């Protein structure tokens, strides 16, 4: 769940599987609510002891039942036009992570 809030495409997981309840609960642990800004979410998570272990466990259990990767891939295939991008990508060097 912690990584979910650091991810800029977290909406994919929300729409592609039966995770909405778990994600709603995790969002409620932010005060007042999770920011749209990835940097702000990261700052919040880094400065607070928000515990997501119980929700992580629920995600793992759900993944064993329905295979979340397959559900996400299925969603992307069914909504492929939403994932097409044409243009330039601007990278904020302060958040860019090299592999």
Secondary structure, 3 states (H helix, E strand, C coil): CHHHHHCCCHHHHHHHCCCHHHHHHHHHCCCCCCCCCHHHHHHHHHHCCCCCHHHHHHHHHHHHHHCHHHHHHHHHHHCHHHHCCCCCCCCCCCCCCCC
